Amino acid sequence: MMIPRKEDKMMRPTVVFVALIVFMMCFGAAAPVSAQSAPYFQGKTIMLIQGREPGGTGALRTQALIPFLRKYIPGEPIIVTQFMPGGGGRKATNYISRNAKPDGLTIGNVGSGLVANAVLGSTGVEYDIDKLIYLGAANSTAQYVFNSVAKLGLDNLDKLRARAGLRVGAQTVGHDIYINGRLFSWLLGLKEPKFVTGYSGPELDLAMMSGELDARANIPDTILQRSPEYIEKKLVNFHAIIQIPKDDRHPHPAFAKLPELESFAKSDREKKIMTMFRTFRLVGSPYILPPGTPQEPVSILREAMRKSFKDPTFLKEFKKLSADDATPLLPEEQEKAIKDIPRDTEIVALFNKLAGNDPLPPR
């Protein structure tokens, strides 16, 4: 019988231990490595919360983006959308900031009122714009026009100003279109206008044609896409335009020669109001993530946004659905624009009066 040497007895546990480690490295670690190699979003569903009603221009812009966003997110997750109107985007943004799990599976898309409401300290803002995570926007330029029902016969500014109690329609207090309507009314010098809210975008058009409303602010490309008969049949009169950037003239003849609203400003403070409003709007309609979302999904989603914005097919689809060219704002540019927004106390206070539901401030 062979008696093991002392050295063999001492080496055997070491050999077994080393073999065990090798086995674990080759086989035991195989499952975790395989799992980690799967894309973060594979097999998952992303909920995209829209802070608006369905059917408007903003919803069409988002509809154009969704297929491309899914295409460029590794793992091609399912993307479903939910509309959450209210408070000019405040309800949706509050939800994203306070209730949504910060895992990249809930994205918000809200109008530029998201930023304006926060800077202006509007009631109901429960989020911090400096803590939200920004993914960019497909639109960063804009135009707005002010129009009245043609049956009223207000075919020049003198007639428009002489008409007392003009009923100006909008969605909600704080909504982009509401603030625009107030700015137009203030700087054009309308006489005791009344601001009527509670409509969706398409409902505003119907209310004007039925005689329920007299005037509204609107996006030129929305009119071209949704209500071309306004121009073709001369159902409305156009009075002025807001251009963002200021020198970005609209190519359509119906809007190209309208006076720019800032030309009616009579003082430095009124010009500053216009500057602040333009800056608010330049941030576009931000796509946002909850504060604290980990870097991995943030980086993946930002890169998917960049690729979508550069895709020629996306640009064509955006134009087809919204009747406007995409003017993308990349995530880092959007984040910087928001940080750089002026927050002058006096102008903020004045803008608050314009954006609120009190009577328009005196000029």
NUZAKOL-301345 format. One record per residue: residue number from 0; y, z, x of N, C-alpha, C in turn. Coordinates in steps of 0.001 Angstrom, whole numbers. Atoms other than C-alpha are relative to their C-alpha. Example, Ala and Ser with C-alpha at 12.3 -4.5 7.8 and 13.67 -1.06 7.14 Angstrom:
<atoms>
 marvex     n.v     n.w     n.u    ca.v    ca.w    ca.u     c.v     c.w     c.u
      0   -1190       0     890   -4500    7800   12300    1200       0     900
      1   -1190     -60    -820   -1060    7140   13670    1090     730    -770
</atoms>
This chain:
<atoms>
 marvex     n.v     n.w     n.u    ca.v    ca.w    ca.u     c.v     c.w     c.u
      0   -1195       0     860       0       0       0    1231       0     886
      1   -1230      91    -786    3449    -991    1251     972    1051    -485
      2    -992   -1032     328    5903    1804    1373    1374    -570     303
      3   -1337     554    -230    9501     649     886     717     773    1088
      4    -818    -664   -1023   11732    1288    3787    1190     687    -664
      5   -1155    -741     507   14576    3661    3323    1165    -923    -278
      6   -1140     908     162   17044     807    3770    -138    -814   -1289
      7     224     762    1225   15382   -1160     903     362     806   -1240
      8    -335    -864    1139   15728    1792   -1474    1508     107    -182
      9   -1445    -141      74   19396    2059    -645     661   -1301    -463
     10    -609    1279     318   20104   -1673   -1067    -278    -449   -1425
     11     402     520    1301   18243   -2207   -4381    1046     230   -1098
     12   -1033    -185    1038   20896    -613   -6694    1199    -902     226
     13   -1160     847    -306   23596   -2576   -4890    -272   -1424    -416
     14     359    1364     377   21746   -5872   -5387      16    -161   -1505
     15      25      46    1463   21181   -5101   -9069    1426     -10    -557
     16   -1389    -111     457   24840   -4187   -9532     749   -1320     181
     17    -655    1282    -281   26046   -7394   -7894    -531   -1069    -956
     18     586     980     908   23630   -9450   -9991     542     154   -1413
     19    -527    -264    1333   24888   -7752  -13139    1417    -541    -148
     20   -1386     499      24   28487   -8609  -12275      11   -1519    -111
     21      71    1463      38   27555  -12244  -11634    -403    -483   -1387
     22     453     374    1332   25705  -12398  -14949    1137     105   -1021
     23   -1102    -218     946   28698  -10976  -16844    1086   -1050     172
     24   -1023    1017    -252   31070  -13403  -15182    -420   -1354    -542
     25     482    1314     411   28904  -16388  -16007    -212    -109   -1503
     26     385      83    1399   27814  -15482  -19514     819     928    -904
     27    -692    -969     852   29508  -12366  -20839    1441    -380    -252
     28   -1413     353     157   33024  -13701  -20259     185   -1354    -640
     29    -120    1364     515   32232  -17129  -21674     681     -44   -1355
     30    -563      32    1346   33117  -16292  -25290    1501     235      -3
     31   -1436    -207     -18   36575  -14785  -24571     756   -1177     587
     32    -700    1128    -609   37527  -17687  -22296      91   -1149    -986
     33       9    1081     980   36508  -20188  -24985    1003     255   -1112
     34    -911    -336    1085   38471  -18309  -27651    1447    -166     430
     35   -1361      82    -484   41589  -18160  -25491     462   -1448     161
     36    -374    1388    -218   41471  -21920  -24944     411    -694   -1296
     37    -382     598    1280   41960  -22623  -28662    1518     109    -177
     38   -1448     -57     236   45585  -23491  -29617     373    1175    -900
     39    -465   -1178     724   47574  -20583  -30997     -11    -222   -1512
     40    -161     253    1437   48137  -22259  -34374   -1217    -669    -649
     41    1165     699     547   44701  -23836  -34814    -636     798   -1133
     42     639    -640    1141   43165  -23073  -38200     913     932    -777
     43    -930    -917     665   46310  -21242  -39355     919    -761    -962
     44    -952     568     958   48852  -21816  -42116    1385     566     269
     45   -1396    -402    -184   52612  -21717  -41560     709     -73   -1347
     46    -816     -12    1212   54814  -20708  -44477    1448    -308     394
     47   -1386     378    -285   58204  -22441  -44385     845     385   -1211
     48    -846    -521    1077   60732  -20520  -46498    1327    -745       7
     49   -1276     708      99   63657  -22640  -47705     976     798    -861
     50    -998    -776     721   66803  -20797  -48750     843    -855    -918
     51    -696     923     885   67700  -23284  -51465    -896    -333   -1191
     52     782     511    1110   66589  -24859  -54735    -668   -1312     423
     53     610    1299    -293   64216  -27852  -54683     863   -1142    -516
     54    -637    1205     527   65558  -31369  -55112    1286    -413     668
     55   -1262     325    -639   68713  -31207  -53019    -176    -666    1352
     56      29     673   -1292   69639  -32827  -49719    -731     828    1044
     57     649    -856    -978   68496  -29826  -47685   -1509     -41    -117
     58    1444      61     217   65036  -29945  -49251    -577   -1331     477
     59     460    1318    -451   64750  -33671  -48498     -24     -76    1525
     60      -6     -30   -1467   65706  -33099  -44867   -1227     739     532
     61    1165    -770    -422   62996  -30485  -44548   -1291    -763    -264
     62    1173     806     339   60482  -32731  -46292    -258   -1069    1061
     63     149    1031   -1037   61153  -35388  -43657    -593     576    1283
     64     421    -592   -1269   60467  -32972  -40794   -1439     510      -6
     65    1269    -728      34   57294  -31188  -41951   -1180    -777     600
     66    1169     695    -576   54712  -33920  -41135      69    -132    1520
     67    -148     163   -1440   56130  -34368  -37633    -116    1333     725
     68     151   -1331    -577   56357  -30654  -36964   -1482     345     105
     69    1449    -258     -15   52685  -30340  -37886    -681    -834    1082
     70     586     901    -994   51847  -33321  -35675     169     527    1418
     71    -303    -393   -1371   53486  -31823  -32605    -308    1468     318
     72     465   -1359    -273   52242  -28241  -32993   -1472     -85     383
     73    1413      47    -383   48974  -27999  -31013    -867     783    -993
     74     853    -615    1006   46189  -27240  -33474     277    -498   -1398
     75    -389     585    1288   47981  -29040  -36341    -238     951   -1180
     76     178    -953    1109   48313  -26040  -38676     467    -599   -1324
     77    -504     365    1331   48810  -26444  -42407    1404     589    -145
     78   -1355    -506     246   52503  -26108  -43352     284    -110   -1488
     79    -356     -22    1418   53384  -25057  -46891    1423     527    -118
     80   -1397    -399     151   56874  -24519  -48218     204     818   -1267
     81    -361    -826    1157   58381  -21973  -50585    1520      43    -111
     82   -1444     -43     213   61859  -22106  -52105     410    1411    -392
     83    -474   -1348     246   63806  -18865  -52088    1532     -24     -59
     84   -1457      68     110   67366  -19526  -53333     597    1375    -285
     85    -688   -1251     316   69954  -16805  -53667     968     417    1083
     86    -993    -543    -919   73141  -15555  -52082     417    -939    1111
     87    -393     934   -1045   73947  -18731  -50182    -878      89    1234
     88     948    -107   -1109   70830  -18273  -48036    -287    1423     432
     89     188   -1394    -421   71102  -14494  -47721   -1374     544    -378
     90    1294    -524     442   67966  -13761  -49748   -1116    -455     940
     91    1047     534    -874   65772  -16030  -47618     106     554    1413
     92    -178    -493   -1369   67279  -14905  -44312    -340    1480      98
     93     390   -1416      25   66922  -11238  -45250   -1517     136      22
     94    1461     -51      43   63262  -11900  -46028    -584    -310    1379
     95     494     380   -1326   62672  -13636  -42689     236    1133     994
     96    -372   -1024    -971   64461  -10891  -40785    -716    1326    -215
     97     449   -1353     301   63108   -7813  -42558   -1451      95    -482
     98    1318     -86     629   59820   -8701  -44279   -1073    -877     626
     99     994     926    -555   58156  -11627  -42534    -613     562    1278
    100     683    -449   -1208   55564  -10791  -39906     420    -879    1178
    101    -487     783   -1145   56865  -11851  -36461   -1141    -579     839
    102    1135     585    -709   53850  -13954  -35506      85   -1519      98
    103    -174    1439     -53   55248  -17462  -35765    -534    -734   -1206
    104     602     641    1161   53507  -18124  -39081     923     -18   -1210
    105   -1016      99    1046   56657  -17698  -41184    1283    -506     638
    106   -1226     626    -498   59607  -19996  -40487     988     -84   -1156
    107   -1032     175    1014   62888  -20038  -42379     817   -1244     281
    108    -998    1061    -142   65223  -22943  -43018    1086     247   -1022
    109   -1101    -418     857   68616  -22003  -44391    1243    -785     393
    110   -1257     681    -287   72011  -23678  -44659     868     786     968
    111    -862    -642    -993   74832  -22879  -42266     681    1253    -538
    112    -525   -1243     556   75955  -20151  -44681    -668    1216     603
    113     709   -1071    -709   73378  -18038  -42829     911     631    1050
    114    -873    -469   -1075   75839  -17782  -39931    1335     478    -559
    115   -1308    -346     554   79053  -17761  -41927     -34    1349    -707
    116      82   -1261     744   77916  -14926  -44205     -79    1200     930
    117     139   -1108    -953   77006  -12776  -41203    1320     275     729
    118   -1265    -160    -733   80223  -13402  -39230    1072     579    -908
    119   -1017    -451     947   82283  -12784  -42344    -328    1365    -598
    120     384   -1312     518   80410   -9557  -43115    -218       8   -1495
    121     184     124    1445   79452  -10757  -46586    -967    1053    -533
    122     877    -961     657   77844   -8318  -48999   -1415    -564    -105
    123    1379     419     140   74077   -8457  -48970    -628    -536    1265
    124     564     452   -1279   73653   -9545  -45350    -712    1171     655
    125     805   -1069    -594   70827   -7425  -43939    -681    -472    1289
    126     559     558   -1223   70147   -9466  -40814    1072     -87    1074
    127    -894     113   -1148   71686   -9784  -37359    -182   -1395     590
    128     146    1380    -479   72410  -13386  -36348    -278     -65    1499
    129     243       1   -1436   72223  -12390  -32685   -1429     429     347
    130    1386    -401    -245   68623  -11162  -33106   -1017    -997    -566
    131     888    1043     511   67162  -14026  -35127    -341    -971    1132
    132     435     978   -1007   65257  -16634  -33104     179   -1388    -588
    133    -400    1305     518   66539  -20194  -33479    -866   -1121     558
    134     868    1116    -371   64429  -23357  -33443     732   -1336     -25
    135    -760    1237      51   67218  -25923  -33848     236    -461   -1422
    136    -293     580    1311   68335  -28155  -36703     -36   -1512     110
    137      46    1461       4   67893  -31780  -37688    1359    -607    -292
    138   -1336     491     338   71506  -32060  -38811    1057     944     546
    139   -1059    -847    -555   74550  -30805  -36923    1379    -590    -222
    140   -1291     541     411   77292  -33094  -38184     -13     -83   -1514
    141     -46       7    1462   78485  -33264  -41750    1321    -556    -492
    142   -1227     324     724   81019  -34596  -44178    -128     578   -1403
    143     -44    -475    1380   82072  -33148  -47510    1182    -687    -686
    144   -1089     601     758   84155  -34831  -50195     257     817   -1262
    145    -358    -662    1254   85985  -33450  -53195     228   -1096   -1033
    146    -127    1029    1027   85657  -35456  -56392     145     619   -1383
    147    -183    -432    1383   86665  -35141  -60035    -520   -1083    -937
    148     520     941     998   85324  -36773  -63192    1075   -1034    -330
    149    -976    1073     196   87002  -40156  -63660     643      32   -1386
    150    -536     -57    1371   87441  -39585  -67428    1253     855    -112
    151   -1190    -860      31   90054  -36964  -66612    1252    -761     418
    152   -1153     808    -414   92287  -39669  -65140     766     534    1190
    153    -684    -588   -1159   93108  -37685  -61991    -215    -902    1214
    154     268    1005   -1017   93280  -40756  -59780     941      49    1193
    155    -781    -242   -1218   95819  -39408  -57276     241    1495     143
    156    -137   -1430    -296   96677  -36076  -55671    1039     683    -879
    157   -1024    -608     860   99798  -35485  -57777    -596     372   -1359
    158     639    -296    1286   97774  -35708  -60984   -1013    1124     139
    159     994   -1041    -242   95036  -33547  -59487     672    1373      77
    160    -707   -1279    -163   97530  -30824  -58541     660     462   -1288
    161    -688    -363    1244   99247  -30922  -61920    -959     516   -1065
    162     996    -413     996   96025  -30256  -63818    -354    1470     188
    163     263   -1431    -116   95770  -26502  -64443   -1420     332    -462
    164    1294    -524     431   92460  -24658  -64674   -1168    -935     220
    165    1096     924    -286   90250  -27356  -63161   -1282     792     251
    166    1281    -696    -134   86606  -26234  -63443    -788    -615    1160
    167     653     473   -1223   85061  -26556  -59974   -1387     644      80
    168    1362    -512      46   81266  -26206  -59906    -608     218    1370
    169     726    -277   -1242   78947  -24805  -57234   -1309     711    -340
    170    1291    -653     198   75523  -23214  -56743     168    1515    -153
    171    -202   -1446      12   76279  -19598  -55842    1187     342     876
    172   -1052    -483    -887   79075  -17584  -54281    -582     100    1414
    173     483     -23   -1376   78700  -18046  -50518    -750   -1250     404
    174     686    1254    -319   76859  -21360  -50767     979    -954     687
    175    -790    1016    -689   78080  -24195  -48538     937    -743    -946
    176    -775     802     942   79244  -26239  -51525    1074     847    -681
    177    -993    -907     590   81005  -23224  -53041    1184     188     941
    178   -1073    -211    -979   82974  -22534  -49861     821   -1271     167
    179    -709    1272     -96   83825  -26216  -49560     933    -208   -1182
    180    -825     163    1189   85077  -26337  -53135    1232     880      36
    181   -1135    -924    -116   87297  -23326  -52465     999    -482    1055
    182    -884     512   -1047   88672  -24812  -49235     808   -1202    -491
    183    -703    1157     548   89494  -28106  -50915    1078     443    -990
    184    -934    -438    1035   91134  -26350  -53853    1215     686     605
    185   -1074    -765    -645   93200  -24112  -51560     959    -916     759
    186    -860     822    -842   94485  -26688  -49096     594   -1204    -743
    187    -577    1075     807   94994  -29433  -51698    1037     536    -986
    188   -1012    -612     861   97070  -26956  -53708    -286    -143   -1483
    189     330     101    1418   95186  -27043  -57010     608    1165    -782
    190    -676    -969     852   96745  -25150  -59899   -1011     831    -792
    191     865    -966     690   94725  -22089  -60980   -1406    -557    -280
    192    1368     519     223   91267  -23630  -60451    -959    1116    -406
    193    1039    -947     400   88242  -21922  -62011   -1306    -421     666
    194    1222     307    -748   85038  -21688  -59989   -1209     467    -804
    195    1136    -245     880   81836  -21933  -62004   -1282    -177     803
    196    1232      43    -798   78491  -21114  -60355   -1240     106    -903
    197    1246    -156     735   74832  -21001  -61361    -786   -1286    -164
    198     652    1299     108   73708  -24589  -60839    -795    -320    1264
    199     589     643   -1169   71359  -26435  -58527     856   -1220     312
    200    -778    1177    -347   72723  -29485  -56737     -54   -1091   -1067
    201      81    1025    1052   71376  -32038  -59268     616     449   -1326
    202    -578    -499    1260   72461  -29800  -62170    1521     -91       1
    203   -1456     155     -94   76044  -29902  -60897     422   -1396    -429
    204    -327    1377     364   76047  -33676  -61238    -114    -211   -1504
    205     187     137    1439   74677  -33503  -64778    1111     713    -773
    206   -1051    -767     676   77242  -30855  -65736    1338    -726      41
    207   -1239     782     -78   80084  -33062  -64522     -26   -1163    -982
    208      75    1160     888   78866  -36085  -66456     -12     403   -1479
    209      39    -452    1400   78386  -34003  -69622    1304     664    -436
    210   -1281    -609     336   81912  -32583  -69475      38    1504     153
    211      64   -1450    -193   80825  -29063  -68573     806     444    1213
    212    -789    -251   -1204   82537  -29249  -65172     971   -1152     218
    213   -1010    1025    -264   85573  -31152  -63928     -80    -567    1411
    214     -45     427   -1397   85104  -31328  -60170   -1011     785     826
    215     890    -695    -925   82943  -30347  -57227     197    -565    1400
    216     144     524   -1355   82554  -30676  -53479   -1427    -509     130
    217    1339     537    -178   79598  -32749  -52351    -103    -674    1360
    218     263     698   -1252   78015  -34457  -49357     -19   -1494    -297
    219     -33    1442     292   78822  -38209  -49242   -1378    -648     -37
    220    1310     632     -43   75279  -39139  -48288    -886     432   -1157
    221     722    -420    1200   73900  -37102  -51175     404    -881   -1178
    222    -483     872    1076   76072  -39150  -53518    -621   -1386     126
    223     563    1335    -222   74871  -42404  -51954   -1489     -42    -324
    224    1458     -29     196   71236  -41324  -52164    -386     338   -1442
    225     406    -521    1309   71181  -39515  -55511     817    -566   -1164
    226    -878     431    1101   74147  -40827  -57522     861   -1191     402
    227    -807    1157    -422   75220  -44272  -56268     861    -561   -1125
    228    -793     502    1128   76488  -45073  -59781    1382     630     -65
    229   -1328    -611     -58   79354  -42672  -59157    1007    -960     622
    230    -867     948    -700   80756  -45300  -56819     -29   -1358    -696
    231     155    1337     579   79378  -48475  -58393     693    -113   -1359
    232    -596      20    1338   80589  -47557  -61909    1313     781     -68
    233   -1265    -752     -99   83600  -45527  -60725      29    1168    -983
    234     105   -1146     903   82465  -42431  -62594     768    1212     494
    235    -777   -1114    -558   84364  -40093  -60251    1122    -547     868
    236   -1076     305    -941   87555  -40100  -58236    -144     896    1220
    237      85    -761   -1243   87411  -39026  -54592    1405     283     511
    238   -1355    -430    -344   90382  -37088  -53237     215     310    1482
    239    -166    -375   -1409   89782  -35820  -49677   -1379     218     615
    240    1260    -157    -713   87112  -35347  -47025     144    1035    1110
    241      98    -851   -1194   86087  -32741  -44447    -992    -676     934
    242     853     658    -981   84647  -34289  -41287    -376     982    1103
    243     493    -902   -1043   82507  -32360  -38816    -933    -787     904
    244   -1271    -310    -643   83264  -33115  -36022    1185    -680    -703
    245   -1213     421     698   86846  -33800  -37032     202   -1508       2
    246    -221    1442    -117   86874  -37431  -35835   -1205    -832    -429
    247    1230     687     387   83485  -38333  -37332     183    -669   -1361
    248    -290     701    1240   84577  -40877  -39946   -1276    -527    -665
    249    1153     536     723   82108  -41843  -42656     144   -1512    -119
    250    -102    1460      -3   81274  -45557  -42525     152    -656   -1373
    251     -53     635    1314   81067  -46164  -46295    1455    -154    -468
    252   -1390     244     427   84269  -47723  -47729     544    1019    -995
    253    -470    -967     999   84415  -45170  -50557     539    1271     638
    254    -393   -1250    -652   84920  -42364  -48025     818    -204    1285
    255    -562     237   -1336   86250  -43998  -44843    1498     226      79
    256   -1460    -104     -41   89925  -43882  -45823     547    1233    -705
    257    -470   -1230     647   90060  -40510  -47559     763     864     994
    258    -710    -895    -920   92572  -38044  -46080    -871    1173     424
    259     756   -1143    -507   91005  -35372  -43867     695    1274    -466
    260    -566   -1190     640   91469  -31936  -45415     979     736     900
    261    -892    -749    -895   93056  -30420  -42302    1416    -583      26
    262   -1338     604      18   95959  -32864  -42691     908     674   -1021
    263    -792    -715     994   97078  -30680  -45615     346    1423     448
    264    -287   -1347    -523   97226  -27504  -43471    1473      99     378
    265   -1433    -181    -230  100749  -26107  -43241     318    1018    1083
    266    -263   -1055    -980  100334  -23351  -40651   -1151      84     987
    267    1050    -189    -996   98354  -22313  -37584   -1199     717    -587
    268    1122    -751     571   96273  -19879  -39611    -860    -903    -874
    269     773     924     818   95261  -22647  -42013    -816    -948     876
    270     744     834    -941   94254  -24830  -39050   -1160     784     623
    271    1066    -836    -549   92257  -21919  -37605   -1142     178   -1011
    272    1026     -96    1040   90459  -21569  -40924    -895   -1229      41
    273     776    1233     -70   89407  -25196  -40675    -860     -35    1260
    274     769     -45   -1248   88322  -24702  -37056   -1209     901    -144
    275    1109    -925     202   86202  -21700  -38007   -1060    -622    -901
    276     963     610     912   84617  -23582  -40891    -799   -1100     696
    277     709    1071    -707   83777  -26586  -38714   -1048     578     956
    278     933    -612    -943   82185  -24316  -36121   -1213     558    -726
    279    1117    -481     809   80082  -22635  -38806    -954   -1140    -320
    280     830    1110     469   78867  -26017  -39985    -699    -739    1132
    281     586     706   -1132   78162  -27432  -36519   -1377     554     396
    282    1315    -558    -337   75175  -25102  -36186   -1101    -610    -858
    283     984     672     829   73485  -27225  -38840    -660     936    -997
    284     821    -834     887   70818  -25852  -41177   -1124     570     858
    285     918    -516   -1023   68961  -23558  -38769   -1427     250    -493
    286    1376    -466     150   65210  -23199  -38565     -96    1287     815
    287     -40   -1316    -622   64630  -19542  -37736   -1361     692     -39
    288    1164    -881     -44   61934  -17031  -36796     472    1446     -67
    289    -376   -1413      52   61922  -13259  -37335     282     558    1393
    290    -201    -685   -1281   63282  -11027  -34555   -1330     564     505
    291    1196    -576    -587   60554   -9940  -32161   -1206    -913      29
    292    1126     940     -75   58375  -13045  -32490    -374    -220    1468
    293     409     148   -1398   56327  -13325  -29259     398   -1353     595
    294    -474    1189    -689   57307  -15885  -26656    -925   -1198    -187
    295     934    1130      94   54125  -17984  -27006     254    -869   -1229
    296    -281     857    1158   54638  -19150  -30617    1425    -541     -12
    297   -1381     491     -72   58403  -19413  -30035      73   -1261     853
    298     -23    1149    -908   57902  -21781  -27095    -703   -1203    -612
    299     759    1094     623   55306  -23831  -28987     823    -663   -1099
    300    -769     540    1122   57515  -24229  -32054    1266    -712     471
    301   -1204     660    -525   60641  -25054  -30047    -346   -1359     607
    302     406    1272    -601   58778  -27746  -28127    -387   -1004   -1085
    303     355     891    1109   57390  -29166  -31380    1254    -544    -684
    304   -1268     446     565   60936  -29315  -32742     620   -1087     874
    305    -588     985    -914   62183  -31161  -29650    -700   -1342    -128
    306     774    1241      89   59380  -33719  -29892     230    -685   -1346
    307    -246     576    1329   59932  -34200  -33637    1350    -697     -40
    308   -1354     547      36   63667  -34783  -33174     120   -1304     796
    309     -43    1210    -833   62957  -37476  -30551    -881   -1129    -537
    310     949     982     515   60309  -39278  -32595     741   -1055    -834
    311    -700    1048     747   61698  -42662  -33791    -424     -89   -1468
    312     485      56    1381   59512  -42522  -36900     613    1119    -832
    313    -678   -1092     709   60976  -39130  -37825    1425    -393    -346
    314   -1400     387     234   64501  -40508  -37462     100    -984   -1167
    315      13     954    1108   63625  -43359  -39835    -296     710   -1323
    316     366    -718    1219   62003  -41007  -42361    1146     889    -475
    317   -1149    -844     334   64986  -38647  -42225    1074    -842    -693
    318    -998     909     581   67327  -41560  -42941    -429    -460   -1385
    319     526     483    1279   65096  -42804  -45755     156    1044   -1100
    320      -1   -1047    1019   64913  -39468  -47558    1381     575    -281
    321   -1292    -667     180   68417  -38094  -46991    1184    -951     -38
    322   -1064    1009     -53   70425  -41343  -46701    1015     303    1088
    323    -885    -370   -1093   71926  -39916  -43520    -777     -58    1304
    324     641     -17   -1308   71227  -40231  -39817    -209    1442     453
    325     243   -1322    -583   69634  -37217  -38163     938     196    1189
    326    -859    -359   -1144   71957  -35468  -35715    -534    1314     567
    327     704   -1232    -402   69595  -32976  -34043     824     916     906
    328    -552   -1038    -868   70778  -29753  -32488   -1193     761     565
    329    1159    -624    -627   68264  -28396  -29971     108    1524     -28
    330      -8   -1464     152   67257  -24705  -30043    1000     722     896
    331    -899    -702    -928   69180  -23638  -26937    1469    -272    -325
    332   -1373     350     367   72331  -25489  -28042     430     754   -1251
    333    -305    -718    1230   72141  -23899  -31468     252    1478     273
    334    -146   -1411    -359   71682  -20433  -30027    1349     259     663
    335   -1275    -154    -700   74724  -20912  -27758    1178    -170    -962
    336   -1084     234     958   76897  -22317  -30572     237    1222    -871
    337    -121   -1189     847   76164  -19246  -32694     642    1151     767
    338    -588   -1070    -813   77008  -16855  -29864    1478    -242     267
    339   -1379     342    -353   80265  -18719  -29191     934     -93   -1198
    340    -868      93    1177   81583  -18676  -32775    1114    1043      93
    341   -1107    -964     -55   85064  -17099  -32782     -94    1004   -1140
    342      95   -1041    1024   85228  -13810  -34640    1319     759     -95
    343   -1366    -514     113   88995  -13325  -34867     145     781   -1300
    344     -43    -905    1160   89620  -10384  -37231     877    -518   -1123
    345    -930     477    1033   92614  -11864  -39063    -546   -1217    -727
    346     525    1218     611   90993  -15242  -39638   -1272     305    -792
    347    1195    -411     740   87720  -13609  -40660     393     583   -1353
    348    -443    -615    1256   89589  -11572  -43278     483   -1056    -989
    349    -492    1064     872   91311  -14684  -44658   -1148    -866    -507
    350    1139     827     397   88119  -16704  -44655    -843     738   -1045
    351     745    -804     981   86438  -13848  -46536     574    -164   -1397
    352    -636     172    1308   88961  -14227  -49331    -310   -1375    -576
    353     303    1355     449   88307  -17947  -49466   -1458    -146    -423
    354    1424     125     268   84530  -17536  -49448    -475     909   -1134
    355     394    -947    1035   84496  -14726  -52019     293    -494   -1398
    356    -225     403    1393   84988  -14699  -55781    1310     501    -562
    357   -1333    -395     435   88521  -13289  -55922     871   -1248    -139
    358    -917    1147      61   91472  -15568  -56760     342    -505    1402
    359    -346     559   -1300   92442  -17911  -53939    1233     699     565
    360   -1169    -661    -594   94874  -16293  -51460    1227    -914      -6
    361   -1212     828     -52   98493  -17444  -51451     125    -686    1352
    362    -215     720   -1259   99530  -19934  -48822    1334     401     557
</atoms>
